[in-house]
Every structure is written in structure tokens, then in C-alpha cells.
Amino acid sequence: MVSKNGRYSLGRKKWNIYDTMIYVMVGVPVIFTVWPFIYVFSMSISDPIEAARQTVWLYPKGFSLSAYDMIVSNSTLWASYLNTIFYVSTGTVINLFMAAISAYPLSRRHLFGRKYIVLFFIIPMYFSGGLIPYFILINKLHLYNKVWVLIIPTMMSIWNVILTRTFFATIPDAIPESAMIDGANDFQILLRLVMPLSKPILAVVGLYTAVGIWNSWFPAMIFLPDAKYQPLQLYLTKVVIFQQLSLDSANSGARATQLLGQASPAVVQLKYAVIFFCTLPIVCVFPFLQKYFIKGALVGSLKQ
């Protein structure tokens, strides 16, 4: 039923064409975002034969947890999982600390030579020596095939420093000045005043860093030949891209023969199960940081 103001009246709720357009504009991206997750999950729990035939489109066909059984019983995957947790937690904390202590002095207008220091930071952000000089440098630093090779060289991100500095600059100068009058030094001001007021940008930087480390696999492939140090994403790369099914001692003997005898169906389904298994933790963390992420991304990147 159409009312006098041109809105469709559905009981007590009024509806118009603009509401429909908004829901369509929001719904289409949601569908294209959610559907891959549903598809991967459905493939991982469907019958292995149906997964190999690629007959699953949305809902699972049949039911099988054999792929997850292979994941749970694979000690190599769990070792890679623990390595990734170590890399993500350690790398994120160090990156947040380095971004904060670098951004705070750059955000103070009285810092001598601030423009030149910022320029010095920006130059290596756009120019690098390339992979071969980087590989030589890693060898000279004795970091090759060491766990710290994924943490120390990336412990500071110029982009994160710029984002954090821009947000710190929005904090009124009266706050640190009043703290200095009360006898606080710069470290006390940073830790007790600036950082508590900067939770949005710290959440953004932390999320950017954690997701980047979680998804990183190429540096590990180059600098970590030892499998006991390799992260989860490199294991996923081997399974998905290089078509390797890692069977450790837990799957040796008759069990390995049985799995290999299943040929491609088990391997195809295993790829989807590992993808879902690797993606789920970082997806679960994002909703808790979303309120900070939106505010911090806007303020930290747009305000000057």
C-alpha cells in the first residue's frame, strides 16, 4: 500500500525505493564476501568424491570429516600453527612498540628537523635493494634459518609509523604540556596518556600487523628451509599450490598407504579443510577490533 508521502506501508513499517537500493548495495558485497567462506567450508565437510568432482556449489553434498581428521592427526601442521602464533604475537607486540616510540616524537611540532626525519623514513618505504641484497644481508646478520628472521627485519613498518604519527598529532598539545608541568617525562606521557587515548589507531596497527604476519609465507620459504621453524601459511602453500600432502610419523605405515591410496579426492578436500582451518582464527579476532578499526583507520589516515 502506498501512502501520501510515496512510501510503501507494510503494517507499521514504512518502506521506499531508497531503502531497497541501500539493502541491495550492502547485500551484494556481503554475498560476494560470505559465499567463498561458505563454499570452502562446504567443500571441506562434503563427501571426498563430491569435492573432487567439484559438484558442491553452496551446501555440502554428503558428509565427511576425514579431512579434519587428517589435520588433527598431523603433527607437522600443529607445529606450524604454534610457530605462527609465536610469530604473530611477538611480531605484533614489537611492531606496536616500535610504531609508538617512533611516532610520538614525530608528532610533536617542536621536534627539530622533523620534516627531514620524516623524509628519511619515507625513502626506504618506496625504494629497496631487492631480494638478492636482502638475502645477503640476512646471511651477514646470521639470521638465516633462525626463527628471528621473520621478526627482527620486519620489526618496524614505516606505514604503521605514519598512521600512528598522524593520529598522535590529533591529540591536543595541552595534554602532554600539562603532564610535563606536573613533572612527567616523555616516556610517562607516552605510556600513561598518549597510548590510552590512541586505542583506535593501535588496534588498526595491531590488526594490520597480525594479519600481515599471519598471511606471510614467502619470507619463510626463502629464509627458513628447516620445516620445524616454518609457519602455517607455508604449510598451506605446500598443500594448495605445490600439491603436497605432508604425512608425518603420526600418519606413517598402513595409515599413510591408506590415505595415499585414496588419491586425489582426499587431497582435494584436504586443501579446503586446511584453508578454512588457517583462516578461521583471524576471522574470529576481527569483530572484537572492528569498532576501533573503523575509527582508527579514518582518523589515522585522513586527519593531518
N, C-alpha and C positions, 0 to 999 in steps of 0.2 A: 504494500500500500504506500502511495506517495503522499507525503504531507505538503503543506503550503510552501515550506522553505526548500522543497526539492529533495528532501532526504527520504530514504526508504525507511518506513517504520516497521520494525519486527518486534511486536509486543511493546515492551517499554524501551527497547534499544533502538536508536536511530542509526541508519546506515546510509552512506552515499558512495558515489563512484570513486571519490578520493581515498576513502578507507580501503576499498578494494584494490586500488593501484598500490597503496602503501604495502598491503599484505602480499601482493604479488611481487613487488620489488624486493621485499625482505625474504619471502618464501623461496624464490628461485635460487638465490645464493645458498640458502640453508640446505636445500635439496642437493645441490651440487657439492656441498661440503660434507654432508652427513652420509650421502649414498656410498662413497668409497669405503668408509668405515664399516657400514652395514655389509657391503659386498665382501670385504676381506674377512670379516667375522663369519659370515655365512659360508664362505668357501672353506674356512678353517675347521668348521664343525660338520660339514656335509660328508656324504659318503665319498671316500677317496676316488672311486671310479667316476662319480659325477663331477668332482672337482677337476679331475684330469681331462674330462670331456668338455669342460667349460660350459656346462649346461646351467649352472647356477647364475641367476640374474639378480635376485633380491633376497628371497627366502631360501633357507637351506633345503637341500634335497637329500633325504636320508639323514642319518645322524651317526657321527663317529668322532671320538675324542682321541683317536690313535696318534694324531699329530701332536697334541698336547702331552700325551703320554711319552712320546719321543723327546719332547722338550724337557719335561720334568726329570727324565732319566738321563739326560745328557749333562755330565759334569762340566764339559768344556763351555757350554752356554752359560751355566751358572757362574763359572769363574769369570767369564767375560762380563757378566752382569755386575758382579762385585767390583770388577775393575772400573766399569763405567760409573758406578755410584761413587767410587773414590775420586775419579777424575772430575765428575760434575760437582760434587760437594767442595772439594779442595779448590778447584779452579774458580768456582763461583765466588767463594769467600775471598780469595786472593784478588780477583778482579774487582770486586766491590770495594775492598780496602784501597787498592791502588787508584781506582777511579775517584774515590772520595778525597784522598790526601793529595791527589794531583789537581782535582777540580777546585778545591776550596781556595788555594792561593790565587788561582787564575780568575776566580770570580770576584776577588777584591780589587776595586778600582785603583787603590793606591799602590798596587804592586808595580815596582819599577821594571820597565821593559816588557810589560805583559803582552803587548801585540807581537813582539818578536819571539817570545816564548811560544805563543800560540802558533805562530807561523812555523817554528821549529817542530812542533808536534804534528802539524798538518802535512808537511812534506813527506815523511815516511808513510803517511796514510795513503798516498797516491802513487808513490814510487818505491819499488823494492828491487833487490838484487837478483831475484829469480830463484828457482828451485835448486840449481846446482851450487851457487854460493851459499845458500841456506843449508844445504846438506853438508858442505864443507865446514861451515860454522858449527853445526851440531856435533860433528866429529871432533873438532878442535876443543869444544867445551866438554867433551867426554859424556855426552848425553845420549849417544846412540844406543838403542836397545835398553834404555832406562825408563822407569815409569815417569820421571820428571820431565821427559822430553815433550810430553803433552801438556805440561803445566807451566814450567818456567818460561819458555819462549812466548807463550800467549798470556802471560800473567797481567798484561796491561793492554787495553784496547783504546786507541785514540778516539774512536767514535763514542765509546762509553764516557770518556773524559769530557768530550764536547757536550754531550747530552747532560751530564751531571753538572758541569760548569754553568750551562745556560740556566738550569733550574736553581742552582745556588745563587745566581745573580739576581733572581727574583725575590730573595729574602731581604727584607729591609735592612739597611746598614745600621739602623738604630739598635737592632738586636745584638749583634756582636760588639758594637761600641759600648752599650750599656753593660755587657758582661765584662769587657775589659776594664771599665771603671770600677767594677766590683772585684777586680783582681784576677780574673780568669785569663789563662793564656790561650793561644790559638788551638792547641790540641783539645783543651777542655771545651772551647766554644764549638769546635767541630763535632766532638763526640756527644756533648750534652745538649747542644742547642740546634745546630745545623742539621745533623743527621736525623734526629727525631722529627724535625719539620720536613724532611725530604723523603719520607717513606714512599710516596708515589714513584719518584724517579729511581730510587734504589730498587723498588720492586720491578720496574721496567728493565733496568740494567741487569738485575739478577736473573730475570726471566730470559732476556736475550742471551746472556752468557750461558745459562744452564741448557737452553735449547740448542745453542750452537755447539757446545761440547757434547751433548747427548747425540746429536746427529753427525758428528765428525767421525770420519773413518779414513780419509786419505792420508793425513799425517801418520796415523798408526800403521798404515800399510807400508809407508816409506821408512819409518824410523823404528818400528817395533817388529822385527822378524820373529821374536820369541812369542809363541802363542799364549804363554801364561801371563803376558802383560797386555794383550790386545783387548780392546773394548768391545762392547756388544755390537755396535754398528758394523765393525769389521767382520764379525761373525755373520751378521745378517747379509753383508755384501757377498761373502763367500757362498752363502746358501742361495741367495736370489740371483746374483749376477753370474757368478762363476759356476753355478750348478753343482756345488759340492755339498755332500751330506756328511757332516762330521760325526763319526761314530767313535766314541772313546771306549775306555775299558768297560764302562757300565753296559755298553751295547756290543760287546765283543762276542766271538764264538757263534753259537747257534742263533742268538738274537740278531746279530749283525747279518748273518746269512739269510734269516727270515725277512728282515727289513729290505735288504738289497734284492731279495727275490721278488718283492712286491713291485720293483722297478719304478716307473715314473709316477703312478698315482700317489704313492706315499710321499715322494719327493715334492711333487707339485703342491700337495696340500700342506706339507711342512713349511713351504715358503710363506704361505698366507698366515699360518699359525705364528711363525716367528715374527712376521711384520706386525701382526696385531699385538703380540706379546711385547715387542720392543716399543710400540707407540703408546700403549695404554698408560704407563706411568706419567709421562709428560703431559698427556691429555687430562689426566685427573688433577694435576697440580694447577693448571691454568685457571680454572674457575675461582680458586681461592685468591688469585692475584689479579683478577680481572678489574676490580674496582680501582686498584692502584694503577694498573696498566694503562687504562684509558686516560686518566687524568695526567699521569706522568709523561706519557707519550706526547700528548698535546702541548702541555706546558713546557716540557723539556726541549721540544724541537721547534716550537713556534715563537715563544717569547724571547725577546732579546734583552 
